[in-house]
Amino acid sequence: MKKTMLAITIGFCTLTSSNVFAESKSTFCSKRNSSNKIQKQVANSDNFLAFRNQGGLINGGVCWWHSRFQRNAMVVARFRPELSEPTEKEVKKIIKAIRKGKSVVEIGGYYNIRDFSYDHADLIQRELEKWQKGDGFLRQQWAVGLWGSSEVDEEELKERMDDLYTYVKKEGNIAYQMLQIKGIDSHAWLVFDMEKTSSGYDILVLDSNYQRSQVYHYDEGMTSFHHSYYGDFVPYTGKKSEFRKALKAVEKYCN
């Protein structure tokens, strides 16, 4: 069966308004004492980075690193609006700490990642491009973009979608996925919710090329997804250890 895709700008959850009061440590921890609770916060637009995928090597974007930074920020960033805003030097340290995801990062003067990333978009972008270069030249992560196919047989895609449902819906994780596009191109997104349908799954994603959640539809028999710009593609889940590391950082902070 040929692949199909439909992206719509609604989510499974209603977006909530900005926080009005400072969040205590106990509240921060209670919202993150399980991966399921962290997952539920992803539908809040306050937790989205304020800028889309851009820049990068040969102006090809930093989608892999934008998505990974976004996921870390949703887990380890604790906002302390009652404190003074950080200096530029402190902002750089905060950004690097979020990127590493090894510890909870307290950020004064802000209520959410959207406002923080709006004010410091240039510094975050600079760190993402540095991360991209480090992965590409030092760790040869560029080779990951050559791995996988933009179309697989229907049994394999079904197995991938079933595994994704278990990881996201049953276990409550936020999945980082590389999207293998035809040729050597690849993209990335985050999957943070799924629902079963009569013929497959509705998949809620956060794509760094857009500043809104989108729903993709998988039906049994498909061999790939399709996007009007990306073309045919197949998603591959990865970077699970990064998410586990961020969860452990919260656990250590809250205990």
LINNORMO-V209510 format. One record per backbone hydrogen bond with DSSP energy under -1.0 kcal/mol. CO is the residue of the C=O (numbers start at 0). NH is the residue of the N-H. E is the energy in kcal/mol with one decimal. If there is no record, write none. Layout:
co->CO nh->NH e->E
co->CO nh->NH e->E
This chain:
co->7 nh->214 e->-1.1
co->23 nh->27 e->-2.6
co->24 nh->28 e->-2.7
co->25 nh->29 e->-2.3
co->26 nh->30 e->-1.8
co->28 nh->31 e->-1.2
co->33 nh->37 e->-1.6
co->34 nh->38 e->-2.4
co->35 nh->39 e->-1.6
co->37 nh->40 e->-1.0
co->38 nh->41 e->-1.4
co->40 nh->43 e->-1.6
co->43 nh->46 e->-2.3
co->44 nh->47 e->-1.6
co->45 nh->113 e->-2.1
co->54 nh->60 e->-3.7
co->55 nh->58 e->-1.9
co->56 nh->59 e->-2.1
co->61 nh->65 e->-2.9
co->62 nh->66 e->-2.2
co->63 nh->67 e->-1.7
co->64 nh->68 e->-2.6
co->65 nh->69 e->-2.4
co->66 nh->70 e->-2.2
co->67 nh->71 e->-2.2
co->68 nh->72 e->-2.6
co->69 nh->73 e->-1.7
co->71 nh->74 e->-1.1
co->71 nh->75 e->-3.0
co->72 nh->76 e->-1.2
co->75 nh->104 e->-2.9
co->77 nh->106 e->-2.8
co->79 nh->82 e->-2.0
co->79 nh->108 e->-1.9
co->86 nh->90 e->-2.8
co->87 nh->91 e->-2.1
co->88 nh->92 e->-1.4
co->89 nh->93 e->-2.5
co->90 nh->94 e->-2.7
co->91 nh->95 e->-2.1
co->92 nh->96 e->-2.3
co->93 nh->97 e->-2.4
co->94 nh->98 e->-2.3
co->95 nh->99 e->-2.1
co->96 nh->100 e->-2.2
co->104 nh->77 e->-3.1
co->106 nh->79 e->-3.7
co->111 nh->115 e->-1.9
co->112 nh->116 e->-2.9
co->113 nh->117 e->-1.5
co->114 nh->118 e->-2.0
co->115 nh->119 e->-1.5
co->119 nh->123 e->-2.3
co->120 nh->124 e->-2.9
co->121 nh->125 e->-2.1
co->122 nh->126 e->-1.8
co->123 nh->127 e->-2.4
co->124 nh->128 e->-2.3
co->125 nh->129 e->-1.9
co->126 nh->130 e->-2.5
co->127 nh->131 e->-2.5
co->128 nh->132 e->-2.2
co->129 nh->133 e->-2.3
co->130 nh->134 e->-2.6
co->131 nh->135 e->-2.6
co->132 nh->136 e->-2.8
co->133 nh->137 e->-1.5
co->133 nh->138 e->-1.3
co->134 nh->140 e->-3.2
co->139 nh->142 e->-1.4
co->140 nh->143 e->-1.7
co->141 nh->144 e->-1.1
co->142 nh->145 e->-1.5
co->143 nh->146 e->-1.4
co->152 nh->156 e->-2.0
co->153 nh->157 e->-2.1
co->154 nh->158 e->-2.1
co->155 nh->159 e->-2.3
co->156 nh->160 e->-2.4
co->157 nh->161 e->-2.6
co->158 nh->162 e->-2.4
co->159 nh->163 e->-2.3
co->160 nh->164 e->-2.2
co->161 nh->165 e->-1.9
co->162 nh->166 e->-2.4
co->163 nh->167 e->-2.9
co->164 nh->168 e->-1.9
co->164 nh->169 e->-1.6
co->165 nh->170 e->-2.0
co->166 nh->172 e->-2.0
co->174 nh->190 e->-2.7
co->175 nh->237 e->-2.6
co->176 nh->188 e->-1.9
co->177 nh->235 e->-2.8
co->178 nh->186 e->-2.1
co->179 nh->233 e->-1.5
co->184 nh->180 e->-1.7
co->186 nh->178 e->-2.8
co->188 nh->176 e->-2.6
co->189 nh->205 e->-2.6
co->190 nh->174 e->-2.5
co->192 nh->203 e->-2.8
co->194 nh->201 e->-2.8
co->198 nh->219 e->-3.2
co->199 nh->196 e->-2.4
co->200 nh->217 e->-3.1
co->201 nh->194 e->-2.2
co->202 nh->215 e->-2.7
co->203 nh->191 e->-2.0
co->204 nh->213 e->-2.1
co->205 nh->189 e->-2.1
co->206 nh->209 e->-2.2
co->207 nh->52 e->-2.9
co->213 nh->204 e->-2.8
co->215 nh->202 e->-3.2
co->217 nh->200 e->-2.2
co->218 nh->221 e->-2.0
co->222 nh->151 e->-2.4
co->224 nh->232 e->-1.9
co->226 nh->230 e->-2.4
co->230 nh->226 e->-1.7
co->232 nh->224 e->-2.9
co->233 nh->179 e->-2.7
co->235 nh->177 e->-2.7
co->238 nh->242 e->-1.1
co->239 nh->243 e->-2.1
co->240 nh->244 e->-2.2
co->241 nh->245 e->-1.9
co->242 nh->246 e->-2.2
co->243 nh->247 e->-2.2
co->244 nh->248 e->-1.8
co->245 nh->249 e->-1.7
co->246 nh->250 e->-2.3
co->247 nh->251 e->-2.5
co->248 nh->252 e->-2.0
co->249 nh->253 e->-2.3
co->250 nh->254 e->-1.1
